Amino acid sequence: MSDEERRNGPIPSCSDKKVPTKGHTIAIQITTRAGNDAPEQRVCVIGAGKSGLIACKVLHERRVPFDCFEASSQVGGLWVLNSDSGLSASYESLRINTSKQMTSFHDFPMPQHYPTYPTRKEILEYLEAYADHFGFRGCITFRTEVTRVEPLPDSSFRVFTEDKATGHTVARLYTSVVVANGHHWNAAWPELPGTFTGTLMHSHEYRTPKSMEGKRLMVIGAGNSGMDIASEASQLSRGSQASFKFPPPKFGLLRVHPTVSPGTGDILQLIKDGKVAVRPGIERIEDHTVHFPDGTKEDIDIIVCATGYNVCCPFLPSEVEVLKEDKPQLLLNVAHPHAPGIFFLGFVQAHGPMIPCVEGQMPWVADLIQGIAELPEKAQMEAKIAKQHDFNRRNFTQVKRHALMVEFHRYLLQLRAAKMQVKAVC
Ligand SMILES: Cc1cc2nc3c(=O)[nH]c(=O)nc-3n(C[C@H](O)[C@H](O)[C@H](O)COP(=O)(O)OP(=O)(O)OC[C@H]3O[C@@H](n4cnc5c(N)ncnc54)[C@H](O)[C@@H]3O)c2cc1C
Protein backbone atom coordinates (compact mmCIF):
# COMPACT_ATOMS: atom_id res chain seq x y z
CA MET A 1 0.00 0.00 0.00
CA SER A 2 1.33 3.45 -0.87
CA ASP A 3 1.78 6.28 1.65
CA GLU A 4 -0.91 8.23 -0.17
CA GLU A 5 -3.39 5.41 0.32
CA ARG A 6 -2.42 5.32 3.99
CA ARG A 7 -3.02 9.07 4.36
CA ASN A 8 -6.47 8.68 2.84
CA GLY A 9 -7.60 6.83 5.90
CA PRO A 10 -8.59 3.29 6.61
CA ILE A 11 -9.84 1.04 3.87
CA PRO A 12 -13.52 0.47 4.69
CA SER A 13 -13.29 -3.13 5.74
CA CYS A 14 -15.10 -3.12 9.10
CA SER A 15 -18.61 -4.26 9.86
CA ASP A 16 -21.19 -1.65 10.68
CA LYS A 17 -20.99 -0.86 14.38
CA LYS A 18 -24.59 -1.18 15.57
CA VAL A 19 -25.65 -0.39 19.11
CA PRO A 20 -27.51 -3.37 20.54
CA THR A 21 -30.63 -3.19 22.66
CA LYS A 22 -29.92 -3.74 26.34
CA GLY A 23 -30.19 -7.32 27.57
CA HIS A 24 -30.59 -8.93 24.15
CA THR A 25 -28.38 -10.70 21.71
CA ILE A 26 -28.74 -9.08 18.34
CA ALA A 27 -27.67 -10.58 15.07
CA ILE A 28 -25.77 -8.37 12.65
CA GLN A 29 -26.48 -8.76 8.98
CA ILE A 30 -23.34 -9.04 6.91
CA THR A 31 -23.12 -6.18 4.47
CA THR A 32 -20.54 -6.16 1.73
CA ARG A 33 -19.05 -2.90 0.58
CA ALA A 34 -18.15 -1.67 -2.83
CA GLY A 35 -14.44 -1.85 -3.52
CA ASN A 36 -13.75 -5.11 -1.70
CA ASP A 37 -11.86 -7.54 -3.89
CA ALA A 38 -13.50 -10.54 -2.28
CA PRO A 39 -16.75 -9.41 -0.70
CA GLU A 40 -17.77 -12.95 0.15
CA GLN A 41 -15.04 -13.14 2.76
CA ARG A 42 -15.31 -11.66 6.22
CA VAL A 43 -12.81 -12.37 8.97
CA CYS A 44 -13.07 -12.06 12.72
CA VAL A 45 -9.78 -11.36 14.52
CA ILE A 46 -9.81 -12.09 18.27
CA GLY A 47 -7.36 -9.93 20.23
CA ALA A 48 -5.28 -6.83 19.43
CA GLY A 49 -1.95 -7.77 20.99
CA LYS A 50 1.10 -8.16 18.74
CA SER A 51 -0.43 -11.14 16.94
CA GLY A 52 -3.84 -9.58 16.37
CA LEU A 53 -2.22 -6.36 15.14
CA ILE A 54 -0.23 -8.27 12.52
CA ALA A 55 -3.43 -10.03 11.44
CA CYS A 56 -5.23 -6.68 11.11
CA LYS A 57 -2.38 -5.11 9.17
CA VAL A 58 -2.14 -7.92 6.63
CA LEU A 59 -5.92 -8.19 6.11
CA HIS A 60 -6.19 -4.41 5.86
CA GLU A 61 -3.46 -4.24 3.21
CA ARG A 62 -5.08 -7.06 1.24
CA ARG A 63 -8.48 -5.38 1.50
CA VAL A 64 -10.03 -8.43 3.10
CA PRO A 65 -13.02 -7.27 5.20
CA PHE A 66 -12.52 -7.98 8.87
CA ASP A 67 -13.46 -6.99 12.41
CA CYS A 68 -11.06 -7.21 15.32
CA PHE A 69 -12.45 -7.51 18.84
CA GLU A 70 -10.28 -6.62 21.82
CA ALA A 71 -11.38 -7.33 25.38
CA SER A 72 -9.41 -4.40 26.82
CA SER A 73 -9.67 -0.73 25.93
CA GLN A 74 -6.36 -0.52 24.07
CA VAL A 75 -4.03 -2.37 21.73
CA GLY A 76 -0.83 -4.03 22.97
CA GLY A 77 -2.03 -7.09 24.92
CA LEU A 78 0.67 -8.35 27.23
CA TRP A 79 2.56 -5.05 27.13
CA VAL A 80 -0.26 -3.08 28.80
CA LEU A 81 0.34 -2.69 32.53
CA ASN A 82 -2.84 -3.30 34.56
CA SER A 83 -4.89 -3.89 31.44
CA ASP A 84 -8.61 -3.45 32.10
CA SER A 85 -9.24 -6.89 30.59
CA GLY A 86 -7.30 -8.33 33.54
CA LEU A 87 -5.48 -10.56 31.06
CA SER A 88 -2.03 -8.93 30.87
CA ALA A 89 0.88 -10.42 32.81
CA SER A 90 2.92 -7.21 32.52
CA TYR A 91 4.85 -5.90 35.51
CA GLU A 92 6.45 -2.50 36.01
CA SER A 93 10.05 -3.48 35.31
CA LEU A 94 9.25 -5.72 32.33
CA ARG A 95 11.34 -5.18 29.23
CA ILE A 96 11.81 -7.35 26.17
CA ASN A 97 14.47 -10.02 26.41
CA THR A 98 14.81 -10.26 22.64
CA SER A 99 16.76 -7.42 21.01
CA LYS A 100 14.89 -4.56 19.36
CA GLN A 101 16.55 -5.34 16.02
CA MET A 102 15.25 -8.93 16.13
CA THR A 103 11.88 -8.05 17.67
CA SER A 104 10.83 -5.24 15.31
CA PHE A 105 8.15 -5.62 12.65
CA HIS A 106 9.98 -6.19 9.35
CA ASP A 107 8.52 -3.05 7.76
CA PHE A 108 8.31 -0.80 10.82
CA PRO A 109 11.57 -0.68 12.80
CA MET A 110 11.65 0.45 16.41
CA PRO A 111 12.78 4.07 16.87
CA GLN A 112 16.54 4.62 16.81
CA HIS A 113 16.58 6.15 20.28
CA TYR A 114 15.17 2.95 21.82
CA PRO A 115 17.67 0.92 23.84
CA THR A 116 18.59 -2.57 22.64
CA TYR A 117 16.12 -4.08 25.12
CA PRO A 118 13.23 -1.60 25.36
CA THR A 119 10.92 -1.33 28.34
CA ARG A 120 7.30 -2.51 28.29
CA LYS A 121 6.24 1.14 28.01
CA GLU A 122 8.36 1.64 24.90
CA ILE A 123 7.06 -1.61 23.39
CA LEU A 124 3.49 -0.49 24.04
CA GLU A 125 4.13 2.90 22.38
CA TYR A 126 5.66 1.05 19.45
CA LEU A 127 2.60 -1.21 19.08
CA GLU A 128 0.27 1.81 19.28
CA ALA A 129 2.35 3.54 16.58
CA TYR A 130 2.12 0.43 14.38
CA ALA A 131 -1.70 0.46 14.53
CA ASP A 132 -1.75 4.16 13.58
CA HIS A 133 0.95 4.00 10.91
CA PHE A 134 -0.82 1.26 8.97
CA GLY A 135 -4.21 2.84 9.54
CA PHE A 136 -6.34 -0.06 10.77
CA ARG A 137 -7.14 1.10 14.32
CA GLY A 138 -10.70 1.93 13.22
CA CYS A 139 -11.32 -1.76 12.54
CA ILE A 140 -10.77 -2.71 16.19
CA THR A 141 -13.71 -2.77 18.57
CA PHE A 142 -12.39 -2.28 22.10
CA ARG A 143 -13.79 -3.44 25.45
CA THR A 144 -15.50 -6.22 23.54
CA GLU A 145 -14.83 -9.83 24.36
CA VAL A 146 -15.44 -12.73 22.02
CA THR A 147 -17.42 -15.19 24.12
CA ARG A 148 -18.29 -17.92 21.63
CA VAL A 149 -17.39 -19.07 18.13
CA GLU A 150 -20.02 -21.39 16.72
CA PRO A 151 -19.19 -23.31 13.52
CA LEU A 152 -22.17 -23.42 11.13
CA PRO A 153 -23.06 -26.16 8.62
CA ASP A 154 -22.07 -23.96 5.65
CA SER A 155 -18.47 -23.70 7.03
CA SER A 156 -19.00 -20.15 8.28
CA PHE A 157 -19.00 -19.08 11.94
CA ARG A 158 -21.38 -17.27 14.24
CA VAL A 159 -19.26 -15.19 16.61
CA PHE A 160 -20.75 -13.86 19.84
CA THR A 161 -19.25 -10.80 21.47
CA GLU A 162 -19.96 -9.07 24.76
CA ASP A 163 -19.59 -5.34 25.24
CA LYS A 164 -17.73 -5.09 28.58
CA ALA A 165 -19.26 -1.71 29.38
CA THR A 166 -22.92 -2.56 28.79
CA GLY A 167 -23.02 -6.35 28.91
CA HIS A 168 -24.78 -6.41 25.55
CA THR A 169 -24.21 -9.46 23.39
CA VAL A 170 -24.02 -9.38 19.61
CA ALA A 171 -23.81 -12.27 17.15
CA ARG A 172 -22.18 -11.76 13.76
CA LEU A 173 -21.37 -14.07 10.87
CA TYR A 174 -17.86 -14.62 9.52
CA THR A 175 -16.23 -16.87 6.99
CA SER A 176 -12.94 -17.20 8.91
CA VAL A 177 -11.74 -16.64 12.45
CA VAL A 178 -8.21 -15.65 13.45
CA VAL A 179 -7.53 -16.52 17.08
CA ALA A 180 -4.90 -14.17 18.57
CA ASN A 181 -5.94 -14.13 22.22
CA GLY A 182 -2.46 -14.85 23.63
CA HIS A 183 -1.36 -17.73 25.83
CA HIS A 184 -0.02 -15.94 28.89
CA TRP A 185 -3.17 -15.12 30.83
CA ASN A 186 -4.65 -18.33 32.27
CA ALA A 187 -2.41 -19.01 35.27
CA ALA A 188 -1.16 -22.59 35.76
CA TRP A 189 -0.84 -23.35 39.47
CA PRO A 190 1.44 -26.02 40.90
CA GLU A 191 0.17 -28.61 43.37
CA LEU A 192 1.72 -27.62 46.68
CA PRO A 193 2.56 -30.45 49.09
CA GLY A 194 0.75 -29.13 52.18
CA THR A 195 -1.13 -26.06 53.25
CA PHE A 196 0.47 -22.64 53.03
CA THR A 197 -1.10 -20.02 55.30
CA GLY A 198 0.84 -17.02 53.94
CA THR A 199 0.11 -15.09 50.75
CA LEU A 200 0.00 -17.26 47.67
CA MET A 201 0.06 -15.55 44.29
CA HIS A 202 0.83 -16.25 40.65
CA SER A 203 3.40 -14.27 38.68
CA HIS A 204 0.46 -13.10 36.52
CA GLU A 205 -0.63 -10.89 39.47
CA TYR A 206 2.85 -9.48 40.13
CA ARG A 207 3.32 -5.79 39.29
CA THR A 208 6.05 -4.43 41.57
CA PRO A 209 8.19 -5.71 44.46
CA LYS A 210 6.94 -2.92 46.77
CA SER A 211 4.42 -5.12 48.55
CA MET A 212 7.21 -7.60 49.28
CA GLU A 213 9.36 -5.22 51.24
CA GLY A 214 10.57 -6.82 54.44
CA LYS A 215 8.76 -10.05 53.60
CA ARG A 216 10.25 -13.50 53.25
CA LEU A 217 9.60 -14.54 49.70
CA MET A 218 9.80 -17.76 47.77
CA VAL A 219 9.43 -17.93 44.01
CA ILE A 220 8.53 -21.27 42.46
CA GLY A 221 9.64 -21.67 38.86
CA ALA A 222 12.84 -20.65 37.16
CA GLY A 223 11.54 -19.12 33.93
CA ASN A 224 12.04 -15.49 32.86
CA SER A 225 9.29 -14.06 35.07
CA GLY A 226 10.40 -16.12 38.06
CA MET A 227 13.96 -14.87 37.68
CA ASP A 228 12.81 -11.25 37.24
CA ILE A 229 10.70 -11.43 40.39
CA ALA A 230 13.34 -13.22 42.48
CA SER A 231 15.96 -10.77 41.30
CA GLU A 232 13.92 -7.61 41.98
CA ALA A 233 12.46 -8.67 45.29
CA SER A 234 15.80 -9.81 46.72
CA GLN A 235 17.11 -6.27 46.38
CA LEU A 236 14.53 -4.89 48.77
CA SER A 237 14.96 -4.19 52.48
CA ARG A 238 17.11 -6.29 54.74
CA GLY A 239 15.27 -9.31 55.98
CA SER A 240 13.64 -10.04 52.66
CA GLN A 241 14.64 -13.35 51.26
CA ALA A 242 14.03 -14.93 47.92
CA SER A 243 14.47 -18.56 47.22
CA PHE A 244 13.14 -20.69 44.45
CA LYS A 245 12.84 -24.17 43.19
CA PHE A 246 15.62 -24.58 40.68
CA PRO A 247 16.13 -28.23 39.76
CA PRO A 248 19.46 -29.19 38.22
CA PRO A 249 18.94 -29.27 34.43
CA LYS A 250 18.24 -32.72 33.05
CA PHE A 251 18.46 -31.50 29.47
CA GLY A 252 20.85 -29.90 27.00
CA LEU A 253 21.39 -26.28 26.09
CA LEU A 254 18.44 -24.60 24.25
CA ARG A 255 16.05 -27.51 24.88
CA VAL A 256 14.01 -24.98 26.84
CA HIS A 257 13.55 -21.21 26.58
CA PRO A 258 16.69 -19.57 28.11
CA THR A 259 16.13 -18.27 31.64
CA VAL A 260 18.69 -15.51 32.13
CA SER A 261 17.49 -12.46 30.23
CA PRO A 262 18.41 -8.74 30.11
CA GLY A 263 16.05 -8.04 32.99
CA THR A 264 17.40 -10.87 35.09
CA GLY A 265 21.05 -10.61 34.11
CA ASP A 266 22.04 -10.05 37.73
CA ILE A 267 20.42 -13.22 39.04
CA LEU A 268 23.66 -15.21 38.92
CA GLN A 269 25.46 -12.51 40.91
CA LEU A 270 22.62 -12.40 43.43
CA ILE A 271 22.89 -16.16 43.87
CA LYS A 272 26.67 -15.83 44.31
CA ASP A 273 26.13 -13.07 46.89
CA GLY A 274 23.71 -15.27 48.81
CA LYS A 275 20.82 -12.84 48.23
CA VAL A 276 18.89 -15.47 46.34
CA ALA A 277 18.99 -18.97 47.73
CA VAL A 278 18.52 -21.82 45.27
CA ARG A 279 16.34 -24.64 46.57
CA PRO A 280 15.99 -28.06 44.98
CA GLY A 281 12.19 -28.24 45.14
CA ILE A 282 9.75 -28.43 48.02
CA GLU A 283 9.21 -31.46 50.25
CA ARG A 284 6.27 -30.20 52.28
CA ILE A 285 4.64 -27.02 53.51
CA GLU A 286 3.23 -26.55 57.00
CA ASP A 287 1.54 -23.21 57.62
CA HIS A 288 4.32 -20.68 56.96
CA THR A 289 7.17 -23.18 56.95
CA VAL A 290 8.54 -24.65 53.76
CA HIS A 291 10.59 -27.85 54.15
CA PHE A 292 13.10 -28.61 51.41
CA PRO A 293 14.33 -32.05 50.27
CA ASP A 294 17.84 -31.38 51.68
CA GLY A 295 16.45 -31.24 55.23
CA THR A 296 16.51 -27.43 55.52
CA LYS A 297 13.44 -25.31 56.11
CA GLU A 298 12.48 -21.66 55.76
CA ASP A 299 9.68 -19.50 57.11
CA ILE A 300 8.02 -17.76 54.19
CA ASP A 301 5.45 -14.92 53.99
CA ILE A 302 4.75 -14.89 50.26
CA ILE A 303 4.97 -17.60 47.64
CA VAL A 304 4.93 -16.47 44.02
CA CYS A 305 4.14 -19.26 41.58
CA ALA A 306 5.94 -18.40 38.34
CA THR A 307 4.77 -21.69 36.93
CA GLY A 308 3.51 -20.64 33.54
CA TYR A 309 0.14 -20.63 31.86
CA ASN A 310 -2.52 -22.89 30.43
CA VAL A 311 -3.11 -22.48 26.72
CA CYS A 312 -6.76 -21.58 26.60
CA CYS A 313 -9.37 -20.50 24.03
CA PRO A 314 -12.60 -20.67 26.06
CA PHE A 315 -14.73 -19.34 23.20
CA LEU A 316 -13.96 -22.25 20.86
CA PRO A 317 -15.99 -25.47 20.61
CA SER A 318 -14.50 -28.14 22.90
CA GLU A 319 -13.38 -30.32 19.97
CA VAL A 320 -11.05 -27.56 18.73
CA GLU A 321 -8.21 -28.09 21.17
CA VAL A 322 -4.91 -26.28 20.73
CA LEU A 323 -3.13 -28.74 23.03
CA LYS A 324 -3.97 -32.35 23.75
CA GLU A 325 -1.85 -34.18 26.31
CA ASP A 326 0.41 -31.13 26.17
CA LYS A 327 1.02 -31.53 22.43
CA PRO A 328 -0.07 -28.91 19.87
CA GLN A 329 -2.88 -30.14 17.63
CA LEU A 330 -2.17 -27.54 14.95
CA LEU A 331 -0.31 -27.77 11.67
CA LEU A 332 2.69 -25.46 12.12
CA ASN A 333 0.94 -24.25 15.30
CA VAL A 334 -1.55 -22.45 13.05
CA ALA A 335 -4.25 -24.66 11.50
CA HIS A 336 -6.44 -27.27 13.18
CA PRO A 337 -7.35 -30.34 11.06
CA HIS A 338 -10.88 -30.39 12.52
CA ALA A 339 -11.52 -26.67 12.20
CA PRO A 340 -10.88 -25.37 8.71
CA GLY A 341 -11.52 -21.64 8.71
CA ILE A 342 -10.14 -21.10 12.24
CA PHE A 343 -6.49 -20.02 12.37
CA PHE A 344 -4.23 -19.49 15.37
CA LEU A 345 -1.61 -16.74 15.57
CA GLY A 346 1.12 -16.42 18.18
CA PHE A 347 0.68 -19.90 19.63
CA VAL A 348 4.41 -20.50 19.61
CA GLN A 349 7.33 -20.26 21.95
CA ALA A 350 10.74 -19.88 20.34
CA HIS A 351 14.37 -19.10 21.11
CA GLY A 352 13.67 -15.88 19.34
CA PRO A 353 11.15 -13.04 19.20
CA MET A 354 7.44 -13.53 18.62
CA ILE A 355 6.88 -10.87 15.95
CA PRO A 356 8.85 -12.56 13.12
CA CYS A 357 7.03 -15.83 13.89
CA VAL A 358 3.62 -14.18 13.54
CA GLU A 359 4.79 -12.21 10.50
CA GLY A 360 5.64 -15.61 9.02
CA GLN A 361 2.28 -17.11 9.99
CA MET A 362 -0.08 -14.37 8.84
CA PRO A 363 0.72 -14.15 5.09
CA TRP A 364 0.12 -17.90 4.86
CA VAL A 365 -3.11 -17.56 6.86
CA ALA A 366 -4.21 -14.70 4.59
CA ASP A 367 -3.48 -16.87 1.53
CA LEU A 368 -5.59 -19.64 3.05
CA ILE A 369 -8.41 -17.21 3.83
CA GLN A 370 -8.32 -15.79 0.32
CA GLY A 371 -8.16 -19.23 -1.30
CA ILE A 372 -4.71 -18.55 -2.76
CA ALA A 373 -3.38 -21.53 -0.79
CA GLU A 374 -5.18 -24.52 0.61
CA LEU A 375 -4.58 -26.83 3.52
CA PRO A 376 -3.67 -30.47 2.98
CA GLU A 377 -6.35 -33.13 3.54
CA LYS A 378 -7.24 -33.85 7.18
CA ALA A 379 -5.33 -37.16 7.32
CA GLN A 380 -2.25 -35.51 5.81
CA MET A 381 -2.43 -32.68 8.31
CA GLU A 382 -2.65 -35.17 11.17
CA ALA A 383 0.37 -37.05 9.84
CA LYS A 384 2.36 -33.80 9.61
CA ILE A 385 1.32 -32.82 13.13
CA ALA A 386 2.51 -36.24 14.39
CA LYS A 387 5.88 -35.51 12.72
CA GLN A 388 6.01 -32.16 14.53
CA HIS A 389 5.46 -34.00 17.83
CA ASP A 390 8.30 -36.33 16.96
CA PHE A 391 10.61 -33.39 16.20
CA ASN A 392 9.63 -31.69 19.46
CA ARG A 393 10.19 -34.88 21.47
CA ARG A 394 13.69 -35.19 20.03
CA ASN A 395 14.62 -31.53 20.40
CA PHE A 396 12.79 -29.97 23.33
CA THR A 397 12.08 -30.83 26.93
CA GLN A 398 8.67 -32.45 27.20
CA VAL A 399 7.07 -30.25 29.83
CA LYS A 400 3.73 -28.49 29.62
CA ARG A 401 5.28 -24.99 29.81
CA HIS A 402 7.22 -25.69 26.64
CA ALA A 403 4.46 -27.41 24.69
CA LEU A 404 4.41 -24.68 22.01
CA MET A 405 8.17 -24.68 21.38
CA VAL A 406 9.36 -24.30 17.81
CA GLU A 407 12.91 -24.05 16.46
CA PHE A 408 12.94 -20.38 15.41
CA HIS A 409 14.82 -20.44 12.07
CA ARG A 410 13.45 -23.81 10.96
CA TYR A 411 9.94 -22.64 11.81
CA LEU A 412 10.26 -19.48 9.70
CA LEU A 413 11.48 -21.58 6.76
CA GLN A 414 8.58 -24.01 7.19
CA LEU A 415 6.09 -21.15 7.15
CA ARG A 416 7.70 -19.74 4.03
CA ALA A 417 7.50 -23.15 2.35
CA ALA A 418 3.87 -23.48 3.43
CA LYS A 419 3.07 -20.13 1.91
CA MET A 420 4.89 -20.82 -1.34
CA GLN A 421 3.45 -24.26 -1.90
CA VAL A 422 1.24 -25.94 0.63
CA LYS A 423 2.18 -29.39 -0.60
CA ALA A 424 5.80 -28.73 0.42
CA VAL A 425 4.98 -28.04 4.07
CA CYS A 426 7.27 -29.79 6.61
C1 LIG B 1 6.56 -11.92 30.96
C2 LIG B 1 6.65 -12.14 29.48
C3 LIG B 1 7.69 -11.56 28.76
C4 LIG B 1 7.78 -11.74 27.39
N1 LIG B 1 8.82 -11.17 26.71
C5 LIG B 1 8.91 -11.33 25.37
C6 LIG B 1 9.99 -10.73 24.63
O1 LIG B 1 10.87 -10.13 25.19
N2 LIG B 1 10.02 -10.90 23.28
C7 LIG B 1 9.07 -11.61 22.62
O2 LIG B 1 9.14 -11.72 21.40
N3 LIG B 1 8.07 -12.21 23.30
C8 LIG B 1 7.95 -12.08 24.64
N4 LIG B 1 6.93 -12.68 25.33
C9 LIG B 1 5.95 -13.47 24.60
C10 LIG B 1 4.68 -12.60 24.39
O3 LIG B 1 3.63 -13.40 24.76
C11 LIG B 1 4.60 -12.08 22.98
O4 LIG B 1 5.70 -11.30 22.68
C12 LIG B 1 3.40 -11.24 22.62
O5 LIG B 1 3.25 -10.08 23.40
C13 LIG B 1 2.18 -12.05 22.58
O6 LIG B 1 1.31 -11.36 21.75
P1 LIG B 1 -0.11 -11.92 21.45
O7 LIG B 1 -0.79 -10.88 20.64
O8 LIG B 1 -0.01 -13.28 20.87
O9 LIG B 1 -0.80 -12.09 22.87
P2 LIG B 1 -1.18 -10.93 23.94
O10 LIG B 1 -0.17 -9.87 23.96
O11 LIG B 1 -1.48 -11.66 25.20
O12 LIG B 1 -2.52 -10.32 23.34
C14 LIG B 1 -3.73 -11.03 23.32
C15 LIG B 1 -4.86 -9.99 23.28
O13 LIG B 1 -6.09 -10.68 23.12
C16 LIG B 1 -7.06 -10.08 23.96
N5 LIG B 1 -8.07 -11.10 24.22
C17 LIG B 1 -7.92 -12.26 24.91
N6 LIG B 1 -9.06 -12.97 24.89
C18 LIG B 1 -9.95 -12.24 24.20
C19 LIG B 1 -11.32 -12.44 23.84
N7 LIG B 1 -11.98 -13.55 24.18
N8 LIG B 1 -11.95 -11.49 23.14
C20 LIG B 1 -11.28 -10.35 22.76
N9 LIG B 1 -9.99 -10.11 23.08
C21 LIG B 1 -9.33 -11.05 23.77
C22 LIG B 1 -6.28 -9.65 25.18
O14 LIG B 1 -6.94 -8.63 25.89
C23 LIG B 1 -4.97 -9.17 24.56
O15 LIG B 1 -5.01 -7.82 24.24
C24 LIG B 1 6.82 -12.53 26.71
C25 LIG B 1 5.79 -13.13 27.45
C26 LIG B 1 5.71 -12.95 28.82
C27 LIG B 1 4.58 -13.61 29.59
PDBQT file of the ligand as one rigid body, heavy atoms in Angstrom, charges set to zero:
ROOT
HETATM    1  C1  LIG A 501       6.555 -11.919  30.961  1.00  0.00    +0.000 C 
HETATM    2  C2  LIG A 501       6.655 -12.141  29.484  1.00  0.00    +0.000 A 
HETATM    3  C3  LIG A 501       7.688 -11.564  28.760  1.00  0.00    +0.000 A 
HETATM    4  C4  LIG A 501       7.780 -11.742  27.386  1.00  0.00    +0.000 A 
HETATM    5  N1  LIG A 501       8.818 -11.171  26.708  1.00  0.00    +0.000 NA
HETATM    6  C5  LIG A 501       8.905 -11.332  25.374  1.00  0.00    +0.000 A 
HETATM    7  C6  LIG A 501       9.986 -10.728  24.628  1.00  0.00    +0.000 A 
HETATM    8  O1  LIG A 501      10.867 -10.129  25.186  1.00  0.00    +0.000 OA
HETATM    9  N2  LIG A 501      10.021 -10.897  23.282  1.00  0.00    +0.000 N 
HETATM   10  C7  LIG A 501       9.065 -11.613  22.619  1.00  0.00    +0.000 A 
HETATM   11  O2  LIG A 501       9.141 -11.721  21.396  1.00  0.00    +0.000 OA
HETATM   12  N3  LIG A 501       8.070 -12.211  23.304  1.00  0.00    +0.000 NA
HETATM   13  C8  LIG A 501       7.950 -12.080  24.641  1.00  0.00    +0.000 A 
HETATM   14  N4  LIG A 501       6.926 -12.675  25.329  1.00  0.00    +0.000 N 
HETATM   15  C9  LIG A 501       5.951 -13.466  24.602  1.00  0.00    +0.000 C 
HETATM   16  C10 LIG A 501       4.676 -12.600  24.390  1.00  0.00    +0.000 C 
HETATM   17  O3  LIG A 501       3.628 -13.396  24.758  1.00  0.00    +0.000 OA
HETATM   18  C11 LIG A 501       4.598 -12.080  22.985  1.00  0.00    +0.000 C 
HETATM   19  O4  LIG A 501       5.696 -11.297  22.676  1.00  0.00    +0.000 OA
HETATM   20  C12 LIG A 501       3.404 -11.243  22.619  1.00  0.00    +0.000 C 
HETATM   21  O5  LIG A 501       3.253 -10.082  23.399  1.00  0.00    +0.000 OA
HETATM   22  C13 LIG A 501       2.179 -12.051  22.579  1.00  0.00    +0.000 C 
HETATM   23  O6  LIG A 501       1.312 -11.357  21.748  1.00  0.00    +0.000 OA
HETATM   24  P1  LIG A 501      -0.111 -11.920  21.447  1.00  0.00    +0.000 P 
HETATM   25  O7  LIG A 501      -0.791 -10.885  20.638  1.00  0.00    +0.000 OA
HETATM   26  O8  LIG A 501      -0.013 -13.281  20.874  1.00  0.00    +0.000 OA
HETATM   27  O9  LIG A 501      -0.801 -12.092  22.868  1.00  0.00    +0.000 OA
HETATM   28  P2  LIG A 501      -1.184 -10.926  23.938  1.00  0.00    +0.000 P 
HETATM   29  O10 LIG A 501      -0.172  -9.867  23.955  1.00  0.00    +0.000 OA
HETATM   30  O11 LIG A 501      -1.483 -11.664  25.199  1.00  0.00    +0.000 OA
HETATM   31  O12 LIG A 501      -2.518 -10.320  23.340  1.00  0.00    +0.000 OA
HETATM   32  C14 LIG A 501      -3.726 -11.025  23.325  1.00  0.00    +0.000 C 
HETATM   33  C15 LIG A 501      -4.858  -9.994  23.279  1.00  0.00    +0.000 C 
HETATM   34  O13 LIG A 501      -6.086 -10.679  23.122  1.00  0.00    +0.000 OA
HETATM   35  C16 LIG A 501      -7.062 -10.084  23.963  1.00  0.00    +0.000 C 
HETATM   36  N5  LIG A 501      -8.067 -11.099  24.224  1.00  0.00    +0.000 N 
HETATM   37  C17 LIG A 501      -7.921 -12.263  24.908  1.00  0.00    +0.000 A 
HETATM   38  N6  LIG A 501      -9.055 -12.971  24.894  1.00  0.00    +0.000 NA
HETATM   39  C18 LIG A 501      -9.953 -12.235  24.200  1.00  0.00    +0.000 A 
HETATM   40  C19 LIG A 501     -11.322 -12.440  23.841  1.00  0.00    +0.000 A 
HETATM   41  N7  LIG A 501     -11.977 -13.554  24.178  1.00  0.00    +0.000 N 
HETATM   42  N8  LIG A 501     -11.949 -11.489  23.136  1.00  0.00    +0.000 NA
HETATM   43  C20 LIG A 501     -11.283 -10.352  22.762  1.00  0.00    +0.000 A 
HETATM   44  N9  LIG A 501      -9.994 -10.105  23.078  1.00  0.00    +0.000 NA
HETATM   45  C21 LIG A 501      -9.331 -11.052  23.771  1.00  0.00    +0.000 A 
HETATM   46  C22 LIG A 501      -6.278  -9.650  25.179  1.00  0.00    +0.000 C 
HETATM   47  O14 LIG A 501      -6.945  -8.635  25.890  1.00  0.00    +0.000 OA
HETATM   48  C23 LIG A 501      -4.969  -9.173  24.560  1.00  0.00    +0.000 C 
HETATM   49  O15 LIG A 501      -5.008  -7.818  24.243  1.00  0.00    +0.000 OA
HETATM   50  C24 LIG A 501       6.816 -12.529  26.711  1.00  0.00    +0.000 A 
HETATM   51  C25 LIG A 501       5.786 -13.131  27.450  1.00  0.00    +0.000 A 
HETATM   52  C26 LIG A 501       5.713 -12.946  28.818  1.00  0.00    +0.000 A 
HETATM   53  C27 LIG A 501       4.581 -13.611  29.585  1.00  0.00    +0.000 C 
ENDROOT
TORSDOF 0
